[in-house]
Amino acid sequence: MRWKPNVTVAAIVERDQKFLLVEENADNHIVFNQPAGHLEQNETLIEAISREVLEETAWEFIPKAIVGVYMYPNQHSDITYLRFCFSGTCDKHHPEQALDDGIIQAVWLSKEEIKENKDKMRSPMVAQCINDYLTGKNYPLNLINSYLADKESIS
């Protein structure tokens, strides 16, 4: 069987010097993570991150840039994640919307609060993505090309 990484997407949203995170139950531990999730079949990376942020936080996410691409071999399993991290904005909230299973709540934490809770972060990628964002790493969204059969790829 051929090895394949799990492709995931994550979002960095900063507002008033605080970052949008989710508090979630992952493997029977309460942890913090960026709004994130798996790429689904016949979905572009942009569609995936917009969907995941809405499902996990009830905020509509507008991607503005790519912060980075990260490969993370999980030390607690044989799974390797290939994470595409986006930065963007959230302006529209749907507080009546139920959040995904396992998500306890969406929270806004400062950089200091994230540092204080470093042992509660789901993976080292959480801090790495935020640090990369804060140091100005951002790449244009047109770096990503999607060639899905039901998506128009020529404009």
C-alpha positions as CSV (number, residue, x, y, z in Angstrom):
1,M,0.0,0.0,0.0
2,R,1.3,3.4,-0.9
3,W,1.9,6.0,1.8
4,K,-0.1,9.2,1.6
5,P,-0.3,12.1,4.0
6,N,-3.6,13.5,5.3
7,V,-4.2,16.8,3.6
8,T,-5.6,19.4,6.0
9,V,-6.3,23.1,6.0
10,A,-6.1,25.6,8.8
11,A,-7.0,29.3,9.3
12,I,-5.3,32.2,11.0
13,V,-7.7,35.0,11.8
14,E,-6.5,38.0,13.9
15,R,-8.7,40.6,15.3
16,D,-7.8,43.2,17.9
17,Q,-4.5,41.4,18.6
18,K,-6.4,38.1,19.3
19,F,-6.5,34.9,17.3
20,L,-9.5,32.8,16.5
21,L,-9.0,29.3,17.9
22,V,-11.2,26.4,18.7
23,E,-11.3,24.6,22.0
24,E,-11.9,20.9,21.1
25,N,-12.0,17.4,22.5
26,A,-9.3,15.5,20.5
27,D,-8.4,12.0,21.6
28,N,-10.0,12.5,25.0
29,H,-7.9,15.7,25.7
30,I,-9.2,19.3,25.7
31,V,-6.9,21.2,23.4
32,F,-6.8,24.4,21.3
33,N,-6.3,24.5,17.6
34,Q,-6.8,26.8,14.7
35,P,-10.0,26.2,12.9
36,A,-8.9,23.3,10.7
37,G,-9.9,20.1,9.1
38,H,-9.5,17.6,6.2
39,L,-9.7,18.3,2.5
40,E,-12.7,16.4,1.1
41,Q,-13.0,14.8,-2.3
42,N,-13.9,17.2,-5.1
43,E,-13.2,20.2,-3.0
44,T,-10.6,22.9,-3.6
45,L,-8.3,24.0,-0.7
46,I,-10.1,27.4,-0.6
47,E,-13.5,25.7,-0.4
48,A,-12.2,23.4,2.3
49,I,-10.8,26.2,4.6
50,S,-14.0,28.3,4.2
51,R,-16.2,25.3,5.0
52,E,-14.0,24.2,8.0
53,V,-14.0,27.6,9.6
54,L,-17.7,28.0,9.3
55,E,-18.4,24.4,10.6
56,E,-16.0,24.8,13.6
57,T,-16.6,28.5,14.6
58,A,-19.8,29.7,13.0
59,W,-17.7,32.5,11.4
60,E,-17.6,33.1,7.6
61,F,-13.9,33.0,6.6
62,I,-12.5,35.0,3.7
63,P,-9.0,33.7,2.8
64,K,-6.6,36.4,1.9
65,A,-3.2,34.7,1.7
66,I,-1.3,31.4,2.3
67,V,0.9,31.5,5.4
68,G,2.6,28.2,4.6
69,V,2.6,24.5,3.9
70,Y,3.6,22.3,6.8
71,M,4.4,18.6,7.0
72,Y,3.9,17.1,10.5
73,P,4.4,13.5,11.3
74,N,2.2,12.9,14.4
75,Q,4.4,11.4,17.1
76,H,1.4,9.6,18.7
77,S,0.2,7.8,15.6
78,D,1.5,6.8,12.2
79,I,-0.3,9.7,10.5
80,T,1.5,12.5,8.7
81,Y,-0.4,15.7,8.1
82,L,0.2,18.0,5.2
83,R,-1.3,21.3,6.4
84,F,-2.1,24.3,4.2
85,C,-2.5,27.3,6.4
86,F,-4.3,30.4,5.3
87,S,-4.8,33.8,6.8
88,G,-7.9,35.9,6.3
89,T,-10.8,37.7,7.8
90,C,-14.1,36.8,9.5
91,D,-16.7,39.5,9.4
92,K,-20.0,37.6,9.6
93,H,-20.9,35.4,12.6
94,H,-23.8,32.9,12.8
95,P,-24.1,32.4,16.6
96,E,-27.2,30.2,16.2
97,Q,-25.2,27.6,14.2
98,A,-24.2,24.4,15.9
99,L,-20.5,23.7,15.9
100,D,-18.9,20.5,14.6
101,D,-18.8,17.4,16.8
102,G,-15.9,17.6,19.2
103,I,-15.7,21.4,19.1
104,I,-16.5,22.9,22.5
105,Q,-16.3,26.6,21.6
106,A,-14.6,29.2,19.4
107,V,-12.3,31.5,21.4
108,W,-10.3,34.6,20.7
109,L,-6.9,34.4,22.4
110,S,-4.0,36.8,22.5
111,K,-0.4,35.7,21.6
112,E,0.3,35.8,25.4
113,E,-2.6,33.6,26.2
114,I,-1.5,31.1,23.5
115,K,2.0,31.1,25.0
116,E,0.5,30.5,28.5
117,N,-1.5,27.5,27.1
118,K,1.3,26.1,24.9
119,D,0.9,22.6,26.5
120,K,-2.8,22.7,25.5
121,M,-2.2,23.3,21.8
122,R,-3.2,20.3,19.6
123,S,0.2,20.3,17.9
124,P,3.3,22.4,17.4
125,M,1.9,23.6,14.1
126,V,-0.6,25.9,16.0
127,A,2.2,28.1,17.3
128,Q,4.4,27.7,14.2
129,C,1.6,28.9,11.9
130,I,0.9,31.9,14.2
131,N,4.6,32.8,14.4
132,D,5.0,32.5,10.6
133,Y,1.9,34.8,10.2
134,L,3.3,37.3,12.7
135,T,6.7,37.5,10.9
136,G,4.9,38.4,7.7
137,K,4.9,35.2,5.8
138,N,2.1,35.3,3.3
139,Y,1.8,34.1,-0.3
140,P,-0.8,34.9,-2.9
141,L,-3.8,32.6,-3.2
142,N,-3.1,32.2,-6.9
143,L,-0.2,30.0,-5.9
144,I,-2.7,27.2,-5.6
145,N,-4.2,25.7,-8.8
146,S,-7.1,23.3,-8.8
147,Y,-8.0,21.1,-11.7
148,L,-11.2,19.4,-10.6
149,A,-13.5,17.9,-13.2
150,D,-16.6,19.9,-12.1
151,K,-14.7,23.2,-11.4
152,E,-13.9,25.7,-14.2
153,S,-10.1,26.1,-14.3
154,I,-9.9,28.6,-17.1
155,S,-11.2,32.1,-16.7
